[in-house]
Amino acid sequence: MRVDLFLKLMGVTKTRMTAKRLCDSDRVRLGGKGLKPSHELEGGEILDVALPSKDVQLKVLEIPSGKSVAKADRARFFQVESSEELS
């Protein structure tokens, strides 16, 4: 699954376009390297996402099979490793 779609489905961003813009501005990183929106995620990867209000580190636990995920099921697919509010 593409990283921009994953971020949208997990509720990290409200839209896929917002996730794409984060990737394009080098604010979504994997192992210190910026990701393109089309990067295909695998389970176990740890993403660093620099949102406007906070920096979040997410661990991808599982890749959803469909194109929608219920809010109640999101915790099955990722966990927040760390979160730091920005002032």
PyMOL Python script that loads the backbone (N, CA, C, O; Angstrom):
from pymol import cmd

cmd.read_pdbstr("""\
ATOM      1  N   MET A   1       0.844  -1.177   0.000  1.00  0.00           N
ATOM      2  CA  MET A   1       0.000   0.000   0.000  1.00  0.00           C
ATOM      3  C   MET A   1       0.893   1.245   0.000  1.00  0.00           C
ATOM      4  O   MET A   1       1.914   1.293   0.686  1.00  0.00           O
ATOM      5  N   ARG A   2       0.498   2.224  -0.764  1.00  0.00           N
ATOM      6  CA  ARG A   2       1.241   3.483  -0.845  1.00  0.00           C
ATOM      7  C   ARG A   2       1.233   4.199   0.503  1.00  0.00           C
ATOM      8  O   ARG A   2       0.254   4.130   1.246  1.00  0.00           O
ATOM      9  N   VAL A   3       2.328   4.884   0.809  1.00  0.00           N
ATOM     10  CA  VAL A   3       2.433   5.575   2.095  1.00  0.00           C
ATOM     11  C   VAL A   3       1.397   6.694   2.213  1.00  0.00           C
ATOM     12  O   VAL A   3       0.858   6.908   3.298  1.00  0.00           O
ATOM     13  N   ASP A   4       1.107   7.407   1.134  1.00  0.00           N
ATOM     14  CA  ASP A   4       0.127   8.495   1.228  1.00  0.00           C
ATOM     15  C   ASP A   4      -1.274   7.954   1.521  1.00  0.00           C
ATOM     16  O   ASP A   4      -2.019   8.562   2.290  1.00  0.00           O
ATOM     17  N   LEU A   5      -1.637   6.834   0.926  1.00  0.00           N
ATOM     18  CA  LEU A   5      -2.934   6.229   1.195  1.00  0.00           C
ATOM     19  C   LEU A   5      -2.995   5.675   2.621  1.00  0.00           C
ATOM     20  O   LEU A   5      -4.020   5.806   3.290  1.00  0.00           O
ATOM     21  N   PHE A   6      -1.921   5.066   3.082  1.00  0.00           N
ATOM     22  CA  PHE A   6      -1.870   4.530   4.440  1.00  0.00           C
ATOM     23  C   PHE A   6      -2.081   5.633   5.474  1.00  0.00           C
ATOM     24  O   PHE A   6      -2.860   5.464   6.412  1.00  0.00           O
ATOM     25  N   LEU A   7      -1.389   6.765   5.307  1.00  0.00           N
ATOM     26  CA  LEU A   7      -1.531   7.874   6.258  1.00  0.00           C
ATOM     27  C   LEU A   7      -2.963   8.401   6.289  1.00  0.00           C
ATOM     28  O   LEU A   7      -3.469   8.760   7.351  1.00  0.00           O
ATOM     29  N   LYS A   8      -3.605   8.446   5.148  1.00  0.00           N
ATOM     30  CA  LYS A   8      -4.999   8.904   5.081  1.00  0.00           C
ATOM     31  C   LYS A   8      -5.929   7.889   5.744  1.00  0.00           C
ATOM     32  O   LYS A   8      -6.788   8.272   6.538  1.00  0.00           O
ATOM     33  N   LEU A   9      -5.773   6.612   5.433  1.00  0.00           N
ATOM     34  CA  LEU A   9      -6.649   5.581   5.997  1.00  0.00           C
ATOM     35  C   LEU A   9      -6.513   5.465   7.515  1.00  0.00           C
ATOM     36  O   LEU A   9      -7.482   5.145   8.203  1.00  0.00           O
ATOM     37  N   MET A  10      -5.323   5.722   8.032  1.00  0.00           N
ATOM     38  CA  MET A  10      -5.096   5.599   9.471  1.00  0.00           C
ATOM     39  C   MET A  10      -5.489   6.864  10.230  1.00  0.00           C
ATOM     40  O   MET A  10      -5.404   6.897  11.458  1.00  0.00           O
ATOM     41  N   GLY A  11      -5.921   7.908   9.512  1.00  0.00           N
ATOM     42  CA  GLY A  11      -6.365   9.131  10.158  1.00  0.00           C
ATOM     43  C   GLY A  11      -5.235  10.053  10.570  1.00  0.00           C
ATOM     44  O   GLY A  11      -5.452  11.011  11.311  1.00  0.00           O
ATOM     45  N   VAL A  12      -4.032   9.772  10.097  1.00  0.00           N
ATOM     46  CA  VAL A  12      -2.898  10.654  10.408  1.00  0.00           C
ATOM     47  C   VAL A  12      -3.079  11.978   9.681  1.00  0.00           C
ATOM     48  O   VAL A  12      -2.793  13.043  10.228  1.00  0.00           O
ATOM     49  N   THR A  13      -3.558  11.900   8.442  1.00  0.00           N
ATOM     50  CA  THR A  13      -3.922  13.094   7.674  1.00  0.00           C
ATOM     51  C   THR A  13      -5.386  12.954   7.266  1.00  0.00           C
ATOM     52  O   THR A  13      -5.926  11.849   7.213  1.00  0.00           O
ATOM     53  N   LYS A  14      -6.015  14.087   6.979  1.00  0.00           N
ATOM     54  CA  LYS A  14      -7.435  14.057   6.605  1.00  0.00           C
ATOM     55  C   LYS A  14      -7.637  13.634   5.158  1.00  0.00           C
ATOM     56  O   LYS A  14      -8.648  13.015   4.826  1.00  0.00           O
ATOM     57  N   THR A  15      -6.685  13.964   4.296  1.00  0.00           N
ATOM     58  CA  THR A  15      -6.824  13.628   2.885  1.00  0.00           C
ATOM     59  C   THR A  15      -5.525  13.010   2.359  1.00  0.00           C
ATOM     60  O   THR A  15      -4.449  13.176   2.934  1.00  0.00           O
ATOM     61  N   ARG A  16      -5.671  12.302   1.259  1.00  0.00           N
ATOM     62  CA  ARG A  16      -4.484  11.720   0.611  1.00  0.00           C
ATOM     63  C   ARG A  16      -3.602  12.833   0.049  1.00  0.00           C
ATOM     64  O   ARG A  16      -2.378  12.703   0.037  1.00  0.00           O
ATOM     65  N   MET A  17      -4.205  13.916  -0.411  1.00  0.00           N
ATOM     66  CA  MET A  17      -3.436  15.036  -0.954  1.00  0.00           C
ATOM     67  C   MET A  17      -2.559  15.661   0.135  1.00  0.00           C
ATOM     68  O   MET A  17      -1.421  16.043  -0.135  1.00  0.00           O
ATOM     69  N   THR A  18      -3.074  15.768   1.355  1.00  0.00           N
ATOM     70  CA  THR A  18      -2.277  16.292   2.461  1.00  0.00           C
ATOM     71  C   THR A  18      -1.088  15.372   2.724  1.00  0.00           C
ATOM     72  O   THR A  18       0.030  15.843   2.938  1.00  0.00           O
ATOM     73  N   ALA A  19      -1.327  14.066   2.709  1.00  0.00           N
ATOM     74  CA  ALA A  19      -0.237  13.103   2.900  1.00  0.00           C
ATOM     75  C   ALA A  19       0.781  13.214   1.771  1.00  0.00           C
ATOM     76  O   ALA A  19       1.985  13.125   2.014  1.00  0.00           O
ATOM     77  N   LYS A  20       0.315  13.406   0.550  1.00  0.00           N
ATOM     78  CA  LYS A  20       1.217  13.573  -0.598  1.00  0.00           C
ATOM     79  C   LYS A  20       2.081  14.811  -0.422  1.00  0.00           C
ATOM     80  O   LYS A  20       3.281  14.782  -0.692  1.00  0.00           O
ATOM     81  N   ARG A  21       1.468  15.900   0.031  1.00  0.00           N
ATOM     82  CA  ARG A  21       2.231  17.139   0.235  1.00  0.00           C
ATOM     83  C   ARG A  21       3.295  16.962   1.321  1.00  0.00           C
ATOM     84  O   ARG A  21       4.405  17.480   1.197  1.00  0.00           O
ATOM     85  N   LEU A  22       2.953  16.229   2.385  1.00  0.00           N
ATOM     86  CA  LEU A  22       3.941  15.951   3.435  1.00  0.00           C
ATOM     87  C   LEU A  22       5.125  15.181   2.856  1.00  0.00           C
ATOM     88  O   LEU A  22       6.278  15.489   3.156  1.00  0.00           O
ATOM     89  N   CYS A  23       4.840  14.193   2.038  1.00  0.00           N
ATOM     90  CA  CYS A  23       5.906  13.408   1.410  1.00  0.00           C
ATOM     91  C   CYS A  23       6.737  14.276   0.469  1.00  0.00           C
ATOM     92  O   CYS A  23       7.967  14.229   0.493  1.00  0.00           O
ATOM     93  N   ASP A  24       6.065  15.058  -0.348  1.00  0.00           N
ATOM     94  CA  ASP A  24       6.753  15.915  -1.318  1.00  0.00           C
ATOM     95  C   ASP A  24       7.639  16.957  -0.641  1.00  0.00           C
ATOM     96  O   ASP A  24       8.646  17.376  -1.210  1.00  0.00           O
ATOM     97  N   SER A  25       7.274  17.377   0.567  1.00  0.00           N
ATOM     98  CA  SER A  25       8.083  18.377   1.288  1.00  0.00           C
ATOM     99  C   SER A  25       9.060  17.709   2.256  1.00  0.00           C
ATOM    100  O   SER A  25       9.595  18.361   3.153  1.00  0.00           O
ATOM    101  N   ASP A  26       9.291  16.406   2.072  1.00  0.00           N
ATOM    102  CA  ASP A  26      10.296  15.655   2.839  1.00  0.00           C
ATOM    103  C   ASP A  26       9.968  15.591   4.328  1.00  0.00           C
ATOM    104  O   ASP A  26      10.871  15.607   5.165  1.00  0.00           O
ATOM    105  N   ARG A  27       8.670  15.519   4.662  1.00  0.00           N
ATOM    106  CA  ARG A  27       8.249  15.476   6.067  1.00  0.00           C
ATOM    107  C   ARG A  27       7.782  14.094   6.505  1.00  0.00           C
ATOM    108  O   ARG A  27       7.337  13.908   7.637  1.00  0.00           O
ATOM    109  N   VAL A  28       7.889  13.115   5.583  1.00  0.00           N
ATOM    110  CA  VAL A  28       7.634  11.713   5.921  1.00  0.00           C
ATOM    111  C   VAL A  28       8.926  10.968   5.607  1.00  0.00           C
ATOM    112  O   VAL A  28       9.377  10.929   4.462  1.00  0.00           O
ATOM    113  N   ARG A  29       9.517  10.375   6.655  1.00  0.00           N
ATOM    114  CA  ARG A  29      10.836   9.771   6.508  1.00  0.00           C
ATOM    115  C   ARG A  29      10.848   8.338   7.018  1.00  0.00           C
ATOM    116  O   ARG A  29      10.092   7.967   7.916  1.00  0.00           O
ATOM    117  N   LEU A  30      11.718   7.555   6.426  1.00  0.00           N
ATOM    118  CA  LEU A  30      11.934   6.167   6.825  1.00  0.00           C
ATOM    119  C   LEU A  30      13.438   5.977   6.925  1.00  0.00           C
ATOM    120  O   LEU A  30      14.144   6.052   5.919  1.00  0.00           O
ATOM    121  N   GLY A  31      13.930   5.733   8.130  1.00  0.00           N
ATOM    122  CA  GLY A  31      15.369   5.561   8.321  1.00  0.00           C
ATOM    123  C   GLY A  31      16.163   6.793   7.937  1.00  0.00           C
ATOM    124  O   GLY A  31      17.290   6.685   7.455  1.00  0.00           O
ATOM    125  N   GLY A  32      15.581   7.962   8.147  1.00  0.00           N
ATOM    126  CA  GLY A  32      16.271   9.212   7.840  1.00  0.00           C
ATOM    127  C   GLY A  32      16.140   9.672   6.396  1.00  0.00           C
ATOM    128  O   GLY A  32      16.583  10.772   6.063  1.00  0.00           O
ATOM    129  N   LYS A  33      15.546   8.863   5.537  1.00  0.00           N
ATOM    130  CA  LYS A  33      15.388   9.225   4.129  1.00  0.00           C
ATOM    131  C   LYS A  33      13.946   9.607   3.849  1.00  0.00           C
ATOM    132  O   LYS A  33      13.021   8.942   4.316  1.00  0.00           O
ATOM    133  N   GLY A  34      13.755  10.667   3.095  1.00  0.00           N
ATOM    134  CA  GLY A  34      12.422  11.096   2.706  1.00  0.00           C
ATOM    135  C   GLY A  34      11.756  10.078   1.790  1.00  0.00           C
ATOM    136  O   GLY A  34      12.421   9.430   0.982  1.00  0.00           O
ATOM    137  N   LEU A  35      10.456   9.943   1.917  1.00  0.00           N
ATOM    138  CA  LEU A  35       9.702   8.987   1.104  1.00  0.00           C
ATOM    139  C   LEU A  35       8.886   9.701   0.043  1.00  0.00           C
ATOM    140  O   LEU A  35       8.371  10.796   0.266  1.00  0.00           O
ATOM    141  N   LYS A  36       8.776   9.073  -1.102  1.00  0.00           N
ATOM    142  CA  LYS A  36       7.849   9.542  -2.120  1.00  0.00           C
ATOM    143  C   LYS A  36       6.459   9.049  -1.740  1.00  0.00           C
ATOM    144  O   LYS A  36       6.334   8.036  -1.052  1.00  0.00           O
ATOM    145  N   PRO A  37       5.414   9.747  -2.175  1.00  0.00           N
ATOM    146  CA  PRO A  37       4.052   9.315  -1.852  1.00  0.00           C
ATOM    147  C   PRO A  37       3.753   7.900  -2.341  1.00  0.00           C
ATOM    148  O   PRO A  37       2.900   7.220  -1.770  1.00  0.00           O
ATOM    149  N   SER A  38       4.434   7.451  -3.377  1.00  0.00           N
ATOM    150  CA  SER A  38       4.175   6.132  -3.965  1.00  0.00           C
ATOM    151  C   SER A  38       4.959   5.004  -3.297  1.00  0.00           C
ATOM    152  O   SER A  38       4.858   3.853  -3.721  1.00  0.00           O
ATOM    153  N   HIS A  39       5.739   5.313  -2.259  1.00  0.00           N
ATOM    154  CA  HIS A  39       6.508   4.263  -1.572  1.00  0.00           C
ATOM    155  C   HIS A  39       5.567   3.180  -1.065  1.00  0.00           C
ATOM    156  O   HIS A  39       4.587   3.476  -0.381  1.00  0.00           O
ATOM    157  N   GLU A  40       5.860   1.932  -1.397  1.00  0.00           N
ATOM    158  CA  GLU A  40       5.035   0.796  -0.957  1.00  0.00           C
ATOM    159  C   GLU A  40       5.484   0.367   0.430  1.00  0.00           C
ATOM    160  O   GLU A  40       6.614  -0.084   0.619  1.00  0.00           O
ATOM    161  N   LEU A  41       4.591   0.510   1.394  1.00  0.00           N
ATOM    162  CA  LEU A  41       4.893   0.162   2.781  1.00  0.00           C
ATOM    163  C   LEU A  41       4.918  -1.340   2.997  1.00  0.00           C
ATOM    164  O   LEU A  41       4.253  -2.108   2.301  1.00  0.00           O
ATOM    165  N   GLU A  42       5.711  -1.734   3.991  1.00  0.00           N
ATOM    166  CA  GLU A  42       5.752  -3.121   4.439  1.00  0.00           C
ATOM    167  C   GLU A  42       5.561  -3.110   5.948  1.00  0.00           C
ATOM    168  O   GLU A  42       5.866  -2.114   6.604  1.00  0.00           O
ATOM    169  N   GLY A  43       5.071  -4.184   6.493  1.00  0.00           N
ATOM    170  CA  GLY A  43       4.920  -4.289   7.937  1.00  0.00           C
ATOM    171  C   GLY A  43       6.269  -4.198   8.632  1.00  0.00           C
ATOM    172  O   GLY A  43       7.269  -4.706   8.123  1.00  0.00           O
ATOM    173  N   GLY A  44       6.303  -3.554   9.791  1.00  0.00           N
ATOM    174  CA  GLY A  44       7.530  -3.414  10.564  1.00  0.00           C
ATOM    175  C   GLY A  44       8.289  -2.123  10.321  1.00  0.00           C
ATOM    176  O   GLY A  44       9.202  -1.801  11.081  1.00  0.00           O
ATOM    177  N   GLU A  45       7.938  -1.378   9.288  1.00  0.00           N
ATOM    178  CA  GLU A  45       8.629  -0.123   9.012  1.00  0.00           C
ATOM    179  C   GLU A  45       8.223   0.934  10.045  1.00  0.00           C
ATOM    180  O   GLU A  45       7.087   0.953  10.518  1.00  0.00           O
ATOM    181  N   ILE A  46       9.167   1.802  10.380  1.00  0.00           N
ATOM    182  CA  ILE A  46       8.906   2.892  11.323  1.00  0.00           C
ATOM    183  C   ILE A  46       9.027   4.211  10.569  1.00  0.00           C
ATOM    184  O   ILE A  46      10.083   4.547  10.032  1.00  0.00           O
ATOM    185  N   LEU A  47       7.926   4.945  10.541  1.00  0.00           N
ATOM    186  CA  LEU A  47       7.853   6.218   9.822  1.00  0.00           C
ATOM    187  C   LEU A  47       7.975   7.381  10.789  1.00  0.00           C
ATOM    188  O   LEU A  47       7.396   7.358  11.876  1.00  0.00           O
ATOM    189  N   ASP A  48       8.724   8.389  10.397  1.00  0.00           N
ATOM    190  CA  ASP A  48       8.771   9.656  11.115  1.00  0.00           C
ATOM    191  C   ASP A  48       7.953  10.648  10.298  1.00  0.00           C
ATOM    192  O   ASP A  48       8.272  10.922   9.141  1.00  0.00           O
ATOM    193  N   VAL A  49       6.900  11.184  10.901  1.00  0.00           N
ATOM    194  CA  VAL A  49       6.000  12.095  10.198  1.00  0.00           C
ATOM    195  C   VAL A  49       6.007  13.442  10.927  1.00  0.00           C
ATOM    196  O   VAL A  49       5.671  13.521  12.109  1.00  0.00           O
ATOM    197  N   ALA A  50       6.391  14.487  10.211  1.00  0.00           N
ATOM    198  CA  ALA A  50       6.416  15.838  10.773  1.00  0.00           C
ATOM    199  C   ALA A  50       5.142  16.557  10.362  1.00  0.00           C
ATOM    200  O   ALA A  50       5.058  17.132   9.277  1.00  0.00           O
ATOM    201  N   LEU A  51       4.153  16.518  11.244  1.00  0.00           N
ATOM    202  CA  LEU A  51       2.888  17.205  11.017  1.00  0.00           C
ATOM    203  C   LEU A  51       3.042  18.659  11.437  1.00  0.00           C
ATOM    204  O   LEU A  51       4.004  18.990  12.130  1.00  0.00           O
ATOM    205  N   PRO A  52       2.123  19.541  11.040  1.00  0.00           N
ATOM    206  CA  PRO A  52       2.241  20.951  11.431  1.00  0.00           C
ATOM    207  C   PRO A  52       2.272  21.169  12.942  1.00  0.00           C
ATOM    208  O   PRO A  52       2.965  22.067  13.419  1.00  0.00           O
ATOM    209  N   SER A  53       1.529  20.358  13.704  1.00  0.00           N
ATOM    210  CA  SER A  53       1.439  20.591  15.145  1.00  0.00           C
ATOM    211  C   SER A  53       2.274  19.643  15.991  1.00  0.00           C
ATOM    212  O   SER A  53       2.483  19.900  17.177  1.00  0.00           O
ATOM    213  N   LYS A  54       2.762  18.539  15.396  1.00  0.00           N
ATOM    214  CA  LYS A  54       3.551  17.589  16.180  1.00  0.00           C
ATOM    215  C   LYS A  54       4.376  16.683  15.276  1.00  0.00           C
ATOM    216  O   LYS A  54       4.084  16.511  14.093  1.00  0.00           O
ATOM    217  N   ASP A  55       5.413  16.114  15.871  1.00  0.00           N
ATOM    218  CA  ASP A  55       6.216  15.094  15.205  1.00  0.00           C
ATOM    219  C   ASP A  55       5.791  13.746  15.763  1.00  0.00           C
ATOM    220  O   ASP A  55       5.715  13.561  16.978  1.00  0.00           O
ATOM    221  N   VAL A  56       5.515  12.807  14.866  1.00  0.00           N
ATOM    222  CA  VAL A  56       5.015  11.500  15.275  1.00  0.00           C
ATOM    223  C   VAL A  56       5.886  10.415  14.656  1.00  0.00           C
ATOM    224  O   VAL A  56       6.295  10.505  13.499  1.00  0.00           O
ATOM    225  N   GLN A  57       6.158   9.392  15.451  1.00  0.00           N
ATOM    226  CA  GLN A  57       6.852   8.215  14.947  1.00  0.00           C
ATOM    227  C   GLN A  57       5.859   7.051  14.989  1.00  0.00           C
ATOM    228  O   GLN A  57       5.338   6.706  16.050  1.00  0.00           O
ATOM    229  N   LEU A  58       5.606   6.453  13.826  1.00  0.00           N
ATOM    230  CA  LEU A  58       4.617   5.387  13.704  1.00  0.00           C
ATOM    231  C   LEU A  58       5.276   4.090  13.282  1.00  0.00           C
ATOM    232  O   LEU A  58       6.150   4.084  12.415  1.00  0.00           O
ATOM    233  N   LYS A  59       4.864   3.000  13.885  1.00  0.00           N
ATOM    234  CA  LYS A  59       5.315   1.681  13.456  1.00  0.00           C
ATOM    235  C   LYS A  59       4.175   1.010  12.708  1.00  0.00           C
ATOM    236  O   LYS A  59       3.071   0.867  13.233  1.00  0.00           O
ATOM    237  N   VAL A  60       4.453   0.602  11.477  1.00  0.00           N
ATOM    238  CA  VAL A  60       3.464  -0.085  10.651  1.00  0.00           C
ATOM    239  C   VAL A  60       3.415  -1.539  11.104  1.00  0.00           C
ATOM    240  O   VAL A  60       4.405  -2.261  10.989  1.00  0.00           O
ATOM    241  N   LEU A  61       2.269  -1.968  11.618  1.00  0.00           N
ATOM    242  CA  LEU A  61       2.123  -3.334  12.106  1.00  0.00           C
ATOM    243  C   LEU A  61       1.624  -4.278  11.019  1.00  0.00           C
ATOM    244  O   LEU A  61       2.057  -5.426  10.922  1.00  0.00           O
ATOM    245  N   GLU A  62       0.710  -3.772  10.210  1.00  0.00           N
ATOM    246  CA  GLU A  62       0.067  -4.603   9.192  1.00  0.00           C
ATOM    247  C   GLU A  62      -0.439  -3.683   8.087  1.00  0.00           C
ATOM    248  O   GLU A  62      -0.756  -2.520   8.338  1.00  0.00           O
ATOM    249  N   ILE A  63      -0.513  -4.198   6.886  1.00  0.00           N
ATOM    250  CA  ILE A  63      -1.013  -3.423   5.755  1.00  0.00           C
ATOM    251  C   ILE A  63      -2.477  -3.814   5.522  1.00  0.00           C
ATOM    252  O   ILE A  63      -2.782  -4.994   5.352  1.00  0.00           O
ATOM    253  N   PRO A  64      -3.387  -2.825   5.514  1.00  0.00           N
ATOM    254  CA  PRO A  64      -4.801  -3.143   5.254  1.00  0.00           C
ATOM    255  C   PRO A  64      -4.983  -3.710   3.844  1.00  0.00           C
ATOM    256  O   PRO A  64      -4.276  -3.319   2.915  1.00  0.00           O
ATOM    257  N   SER A  65      -5.920  -4.619   3.696  1.00  0.00           N
ATOM    258  CA  SER A  65      -6.146  -5.229   2.386  1.00  0.00           C
ATOM    259  C   SER A  65      -7.101  -4.409   1.521  1.00  0.00           C
ATOM    260  O   SER A  65      -7.040  -4.485   0.294  1.00  0.00           O
ATOM    261  N   GLY A  66      -7.977  -3.631   2.141  1.00  0.00           N
ATOM    262  CA  GLY A  66      -8.955  -2.861   1.388  1.00  0.00           C
ATOM    263  C   GLY A  66      -8.593  -1.391   1.294  1.00  0.00           C
ATOM    264  O   GLY A  66      -7.519  -0.967   1.720  1.00  0.00           O
ATOM    265  N   LYS A  67      -9.505  -0.631   0.730  1.00  0.00           N
ATOM    266  CA  LYS A  67      -9.285   0.804   0.572  1.00  0.00           C
ATOM    267  C   LYS A  67     -10.019   1.623   1.610  1.00  0.00           C
ATOM    268  O   LYS A  67     -10.138   2.841   1.480  1.00  0.00           O
ATOM    269  N   SER A  68     -10.517   0.953   2.649  1.00  0.00           N
ATOM    270  CA  SER A  68     -11.129   1.672   3.763  1.00  0.00           C
ATOM    271  C   SER A  68     -10.884   0.876   5.044  1.00  0.00           C
ATOM    272  O   SER A  68     -10.805  -0.353   5.037  1.00  0.00           O
ATOM    273  N   VAL A  69     -10.768   1.625   6.143  1.00  0.00           N
ATOM    274  CA  VAL A  69     -10.543   1.026   7.456  1.00  0.00           C
ATOM    275  C   VAL A  69     -11.421   1.760   8.458  1.00  0.00           C
ATOM    276  O   VAL A  69     -11.390   2.989   8.528  1.00  0.00           O
ATOM    277  N   ALA A  70     -12.197   1.023   9.228  1.00  0.00           N
ATOM    278  CA  ALA A  70     -13.036   1.626  10.256  1.00  0.00           C
ATOM    279  C   ALA A  70     -12.150   2.217  11.350  1.00  0.00           C
ATOM    280  O   ALA A  70     -11.089   1.671  11.653  1.00  0.00           O
ATOM    281  N   LYS A  71     -12.580   3.324  11.938  1.00  0.00           N
ATOM    282  CA  LYS A  71     -11.802   3.964  12.999  1.00  0.00           C
ATOM    283  C   LYS A  71     -11.469   2.989  14.121  1.00  0.00           C
ATOM    284  O   LYS A  71     -10.362   3.014  14.658  1.00  0.00           O
ATOM    285  N   ALA A  72     -12.409   2.141  14.473  1.00  0.00           N
ATOM    286  CA  ALA A  72     -12.204   1.189  15.564  1.00  0.00           C
ATOM    287  C   ALA A  72     -11.135   0.150  15.238  1.00  0.00           C
ATOM    288  O   ALA A  72     -10.573  -0.457  16.149  1.00  0.00           O
ATOM    289  N   ASP A  73     -10.844  -0.066  13.956  1.00  0.00           N
ATOM    290  CA  ASP A  73      -9.869  -1.081  13.542  1.00  0.00           C
ATOM    291  C   ASP A  73      -8.471  -0.528  13.276  1.00  0.00           C
ATOM    292  O   ASP A  73      -7.551  -1.304  13.017  1.00  0.00           O
ATOM    293  N   ARG A  74      -8.290   0.777  13.331  1.00  0.00           N
ATOM    294  CA  ARG A  74      -7.007   1.382  12.970  1.00  0.00           C
ATOM    295  C   ARG A  74      -5.848   0.915  13.843  1.00  0.00           C
ATOM    296  O   ARG A  74      -4.731   0.767  13.346  1.00  0.00           O
ATOM    297  N   ALA A  75      -6.085   0.682  15.121  1.00  0.00           N
ATOM    298  CA  ALA A  75      -5.014   0.286  16.043  1.00  0.00           C
ATOM    299  C   ALA A  75      -4.378  -1.043  15.641  1.00  0.00           C
ATOM    300  O   ALA A  75      -3.262  -1.346  16.064  1.00  0.00           O
ATOM    301  N   ARG A  76      -5.056  -1.814  14.853  1.00  0.00           N
ATOM    302  CA  ARG A  76      -4.524  -3.097  14.386  1.00  0.00           C
ATOM    303  C   ARG A  76      -3.396  -2.911  13.366  1.00  0.00           C
ATOM    304  O   ARG A  76      -2.560  -3.797  13.192  1.00  0.00           O
ATOM    305  N   PHE A  77      -3.377  -1.762  12.700  1.00  0.00           N
ATOM    306  CA  PHE A  77      -2.459  -1.552  11.583  1.00  0.00           C
ATOM    307  C   PHE A  77      -1.222  -0.723  11.918  1.00  0.00           C
ATOM    308  O   PHE A  77      -0.217  -0.810  11.213  1.00  0.00           O
ATOM    309  N   PHE A  78      -1.278   0.074  12.977  1.00  0.00           N
ATOM    310  CA  PHE A  78      -0.107   0.870  13.339  1.00  0.00           C
ATOM    311  C   PHE A  78      -0.140   1.184  14.828  1.00  0.00           C
ATOM    312  O   PHE A  78      -1.182   1.100  15.478  1.00  0.00           O
ATOM    313  N   GLN A  79       1.030   1.551  15.351  1.00  0.00           N
ATOM    314  CA  GLN A  79       1.088   2.035  16.723  1.00  0.00           C
ATOM    315  C   GLN A  79       1.991   3.260  16.753  1.00  0.00           C
ATOM    316  O   GLN A  79       2.944   3.368  15.982  1.00  0.00           O
ATOM    317  N   VAL A  80       1.674   4.172  17.652  1.00  0.00           N
ATOM    318  CA  VAL A  80       2.475   5.388  17.821  1.00  0.00           C
ATOM    319  C   VAL A  80       3.638   5.058  18.737  1.00  0.00           C
ATOM    320  O   VAL A  80       3.442   4.717  19.903  1.00  0.00           O
ATOM    321  N   GLU A  81       4.841   5.159  18.211  1.00  0.00           N
ATOM    322  CA  GLU A  81       6.050   4.893  18.995  1.00  0.00           C
ATOM    323  C   GLU A  81       6.387   6.109  19.870  1.00  0.00           C
ATOM    324  O   GLU A  81       6.768   5.970  21.032  1.00  0.00           O
ATOM    325  N   SER A  82       6.235   7.315  19.274  1.00  0.00           N
ATOM    326  CA  SER A  82       6.466   8.543  20.029  1.00  0.00           C
ATOM    327  C   SER A  82       5.713   9.684  19.369  1.00  0.00           C
ATOM    328  O   SER A  82       5.424   9.651  18.173  1.00  0.00           O
ATOM    329  N   SER A  83       5.401  10.695  20.171  1.00  0.00           N
ATOM    330  CA  SER A  83       4.698  11.855  19.673  1.00  0.00           C
ATOM    331  C   SER A  83       5.179  13.067  20.463  1.00  0.00           C
ATOM    332  O   SER A  83       5.191  13.050  21.694  1.00  0.00           O
ATOM    333  N   GLU A  84       5.571  14.111  19.754  1.00  0.00           N
ATOM    334  CA  GLU A  84       6.086  15.313  20.404  1.00  0.00           C
ATOM    335  C   GLU A  84       5.345  16.533  19.869  1.00  0.00           C
ATOM    336  O   GLU A  84       5.410  16.846  18.680  1.00  0.00           O
ATOM    337  N   GLU A  85       4.639  17.215  20.769  1.00  0.00           N
ATOM    338  CA  GLU A  85       3.914  18.430  20.382  1.00  0.00           C
ATOM    339  C   GLU A  85       4.916  19.537  20.066  1.00  0.00           C
ATOM    340  O   GLU A  85       5.939  19.674  20.738  1.00  0.00           O
ATOM    341  N   LEU A  86       4.612  20.315  19.049  1.00  0.00           N
ATOM    342  CA  LEU A  86       5.462  21.453  18.676  1.00  0.00           C
ATOM    343  C   LEU A  86       4.827  22.727  19.185  1.00  0.00           C
ATOM    344  O   LEU A  86       3.604  22.868  19.192  1.00  0.00           O
ATOM    345  N   SER A  87       5.655  23.642  19.606  1.00  0.00           N
ATOM    346  CA  SER A  87       5.108  24.906  20.125  1.00  0.00           C
ATOM    347  C   SER A  87       5.068  25.985  19.079  1.00  0.00           C
ATOM    348  O   SER A  87       4.636  27.103  19.361  1.00  0.00           O
TER     349      SER A  87
END
""", "prot")
cmd.dss("prot")
cmd.show_as("cartoon", "prot")
cmd.util.cbc("prot")
cmd.orient("prot")
